[in-house]
Structure formats: structure tokens, C-alpha cells
Amino acid sequence: MINVAIAGGTGGVGRTIVEVMQKSPHHPFVLTRSESNQKDTIQVDYNDIDSLVSILERHKIHTVISAFAVEGDSLASSQMNLIKAATKSRETRRFIPSGYAIPYPQSALGSLPQLKDYFAAMDALRESGLEWTVFHNGIFLDYFGTSAMKSYLKPNVFVIDIENKAAAIPGDGNVLVSFIYTFDLARYIVAALDLEKWDEETRVAGDEMTWNKFLALAEKYRGSQFVCHYDDAAKLEKSQITELPGHRKLYEHFPKESFQWFMSIFERFTIDGTSHIKRSGSLNEKFPTIRPLSVEGLLARYWGPK
């Protein structure tokens, strides 16, 4: 049993990791900026590195898991200060930086400048002396479930709008894409705590298939054909995507122009194969008893006949 600190442990992925870890032999502590009376929740000042070191040592934190969003001040300064504190801590040995997505190429910095903090964190970890790993897992299946599906992620509609029977497929739809449910990702993360050695990259996937196959399964379980468009790479490179009915309710929190820009980048990643996670050497092979939710399993459970 080890003590683990989860930064961003009240957010979507972080909260999921905490919940899964609570059922394991390991002891999770949630690091938060806000005052809290919750058990094993520690209020921290990410601007005070010495204070962070003291907290990590006082609670004998062996491993730090960062689950900040991959943009903004949380990743730019808070995660970097946490890496510095973990490096100084006499108790801390391991670190998982924020990511939980795809293996971003360095070339993506041109279209997604927020990634500079993502790459800076890994550069800092390489020099830290800590053992560390970044998780690559593909696209979250949570975005394709109904409200009955347990998830702490904010709602999103990506490529296939199952509720409204519509789709806007990037490219020709024939490139493999990897998917995973957040609770399955958390199970793999907790399992990885017991590994004797970590590589700098850890790969996991719940399922893999093309968008065309995903669409065909969605139509099967919804019982009708979807209205489908295909957005080619040239359109996506102009930061344009075909608007789906489910997008409109998201604009209140994510303005349309910004939403289209952001989604077009990630849709392009599904055209060039970046969103396909290689199974060879993945945690799927190391932990075969973990049976992650599949695309068809999700569709049958949440969209099939009741």
C-alpha cells in the first residue's frame, strides 16, 4: 500500500481516479486549492513550493498523479511547481503528469499552443530524477453515452451525435480510432501503481474501430439511419466542422467559433492515425483481467432497446 496525491482530484478524470483508488489497497489524498472538510482532502497553495514539499513529506506521498486540464494556469504553473516539489520531497518517488489523451506530436504545437505546457512538464520530469509516465488512451467513450452513464466529464458531442441520429465523419472514416471509458482508464492507472517499472509512455485502450464502423453500430442500436456528412481534411484545416444538433446546447459554455476550432484539431488527429493507440506493450496486455467497456457494449447498454 502506498500513499498517492491526486492534483485536480475534484475534476472529471481526477475524481474518477480517486473513486476507483478508494476501492484499492492504496490511499488517495486529494490536493485542492479550496478549503474542504472532506476526509483525505488537503488544501494546498501551488505557488508555494516549500509548502508543497512539506505536505508531500508529512503525508508520506509516494506517487503524485496530476489530473489538471491540459491548458491554463493549472498546467502552466501549478503542475510545474508540483513537479519541483515532488523532486525535492524525500518521500516522493513517482509522478504521472496530466494528459490522458493521445500521443500529441510536437508538430501539434502549431495548431494547439496550449501543448507547450504539456511538453514542458515532460521535459522537467526527465530532469527530475523521478520515475514517471504519461498515459495515452485515445478518446473518452463517456462522450457517447446517455445521462444514465456514470461519468464526471463535462458533456460533449464529438463526430457522432447518437441522441439526434446525426454524424459528421472526419476524412473518409476508415482510420482506426481508440476509445476508453474514464472508469476503465482509472482502473488501469491504479493497477499501474503496482508495476515494478514505468516507461515514459503508458498506453491503454478500451476499444478500437473506424468511425464508419462506429456509425454503423450506432445506427443498429438506434434502429434507424443517421443523417451523415463527411468533413475532409481541407475543411477541418480551416477550423470548420459540420454542426451537429447536439453542438448547439454546448455553445453557452463553449462559443461556436472556439468550439469548431478546438474540435477540428482533434478530428484531424483521427484522420492521421494519432488517435489510434497501439496495443503492443500496452496495459491491456499486462492486465488482461481488466475488461474495459467496448463501443458496442456502450451502445447496447445505453442506446439499445429497453
N, C-alpha and C positions, 0 to 999 in steps of 0.2 A: 504494500500500500504506500502511495506517495501523496503528498500534498500538491495540488495543482491550482494555480491562479488563472482565472479567465477574465481578461480585459475585454470590455464590451459584452459582458455576460448577461446583460439585460436586453440586448438586441436580438435580431432574428436567429442568426446562426449561433451566437454565444449562448443564448438562453436554451437552445436545443442541446448544445453540448453539456451544459450544466445539468439539465434534467436527466440526460442519459447517464452521465457520470455518477449521479447520486445513487444509481442502482448498481454501481460497480464497487470494487474494494477501495477505489481511490477517493480522495477527499477534495472536492472542489471548493474554492473560495472565489467569490465574485468581486472584482475590483470595479468600483463605481465612483464617479465624481460627486454624486448626490448623497446626502445623508440618508441612512437607512437603518431600520431596526431589524431587518431580515437576518436570520442566522447565517453565519459564514459570509456575510457581505461586508466588505471593507471599503470605507471611504478613502479615496486617495487624491493627491494633488500631482497630476502628471508633469507639472512644471518643476517639481522638487525632487530631483534625482536622489539626493541623500535620504529623503523620507521614504521613497520607494524602496531603496536598498534596505532600510530598517524594517519595513513591512515584510519584504520577502524573507529576510533572515528571521524575524520574530515568529513568523508563521511556518518557517521551515519549508518554503516553497521550492520543490524540486524542479517543476516544469511550469513554464508560463505559456498560456495559449492566448494569442491576440485574436480578437474577433471584431475589430473595428471595420467600419466601411472603408472601401478602397478609394477614399478621396477625403479631402478636407483636413482640418486641423488634427483630428483624431489620429490619422495615419501619418501626417507630416511631422508632428512633434511628439504627440503622446506615445505612439509606438516606438519612435526612436529613443525617447527618454527611458521607456520601459526596457528596451534592449540594453541601454547603457547601465541601468540599474541591475538587470539580471546578470550582466557581465561582472559587475562589482560584488554581487551577492556571494557570500561564502556557501550558501545553501543551494543556489540555483544551478542546474546543470543543462537543462534543455529549454528550447524555445520554438514555438510554432507561430510564424508571422501570419498576418491577415492575408487572405487570398480567397481560397475556397471557390475557385472558378476554373479557368482554363490556363494552360501554359502560355501566358502572354508573350509574344515575340517582342524583342527590343524595338522592332520597326513600328510597333503599335503606338509608341510614344508620339509619333507624328499626328495621329488622329485622336489619341486619348492621353493628353499630357498629365492627367492625374496619376498615371502609372509611374511617374518619376519617383514618387514616394514608395511605391511597391518595390521597385528595383533598388532603391537606396537602402531599404530595410534589409534586403538580402545581402547587399554589399557589406553592410555593417555587421551582419551575423557571421559572414565569412571571416571577418577580422576579430570576432569577439572571443573565440575560444569555446563558445557554447556549442553543444550539439544541436542541430536544428533541421527542420524540414518544412517545406511548403506543400500544401495539399492542392492537387489538381483533380477536379471531379466532374467537369462538364457543366451542364445546365440543370437547374433545380426543377425536379418534377412537380414540386409544390405549385408552380405556376399553372399547372394544367388540371388541378383538382377542383372540387367544389368546396363550398364553405364547410362541408362536413368533414373535410380532410384536415387533420390536425397539422397546423403549421404556424410558426411565428414570423414568417416572412410577410412583407407588405405585398398586397395583391399586384399582379402584373398580368398582361396578356402579351404573349410572345409567339409570333408566327401563326399559331393555330388557336383560334377563338372557339373553343369547344361549345361554350354556352350558346353562342349565337350562330353556330354552324357556318363558320367562315374561316378562311385561311389566306395568308399572303406568304407564299413559299419563297425563300431566298434562292436565287440561282435556279438550277434545274431540279433541285430536291432530291438528288441521287447520291449525295455525300453523307457518309456516316456521321452521326452526332451522338455524343454520350449524355446520359441523363442520370440524376440521382436524387432521391428523396432526402431532405435535410436530416431526418432522424436516422437514416441509414448512414449518411456521412458521419454523423456524431458517433454512431456505434463503431465505425472504423477508426475514428480518431481516438476513442477511448481504448480500443484494442491495441492501437499502435503504441500506447504508453508502456506496454509490456514487452515491446520489441527490444532486443539487446542492442541493436544498432539502427540508426536512422540514416537514410540517404538524404541529400539535399532536396530531392523531389519525391513526394509520395503520391502515387496515383490510385484513384478509386473510381468505380463507375457502377451505377445501378443497372443500366441497360444501354444498348446502342442500337440505333436504326436510322434510316434516312427519313427526311421529312415526308417524302411521298408515302412511305410505309406507315408512319405515324398518322398521317391524314387518312389513309385507308382504314386503319383500325378505329380512328375516331368516328368516321362515317358509319362503320359497322355497329359500334356501340350506341351511337346516337340514332341509328335507324334511318338515316337519310343522307343524301349527297350534300356536301358543303359548297358554298359559293367560294371559288378558289381563284386567286391571282398568283402570278409568278413575277417577282421583282428581280430583275437581272442586276449584275454587279455594277453596271454603269449607273443605274438608278440609285442604288444604295450608296455609291461613292459621292453622290450629290446630297447625301443625308436625307433621302426621301424613302419612305416606305408606304405601301398601300395601307390606308387607315382601315382598321377593323372596328366593328361596332363596339367591342369591349374597350377600345382605347379611349373613347370619349369620356368615360367616367373617371379616367386616370388623370385627365388634364388639369383638374382642380389642384392637384398637388405636384404635377409634373407638366408644365406648359407644353403645348403641342409641338412647337418648333424644337425645343430642347429634347423632348421625348423622341421625336423622329430621328434627331441627330444621334442620340445615345443608342437607340435600338438598331439603327442602321449599321453601327460599328459592330455590334455583337452578331447581327445577322450575317455580316460579311465573314466573321470568324467561322460561321457554319458552312460557308461556301468553300473556303480554302483548306478545310480539314483541321483547323486549330482546335475546334470544339470536340474533336474525337480523341478520347483518352485511351492510350494503348494499354491493353490488358496484361501484356507480358511483364512480369515483375511487380504487378500491382498488388494491393492488399486483398483484392478479390482472390488471388491465388494463395496468399499467406493465411487468410482466414476464411476457408470455404464454408464453415458453418454459419457465417453471416449470409443470409439470403435476402438481398435487397429487393425492394419493390421494383417491378418491371413496368414498362409503359402499358402493356396490355393488362397487367394486374391492376394498375391505377384506373384505367378506363373501365374495366369490368366492375370494379368495386364502387366507383363513384358516378359513372355515366351509363352503366348498363341497366337493363330492366330491373325494377324493384320487385 
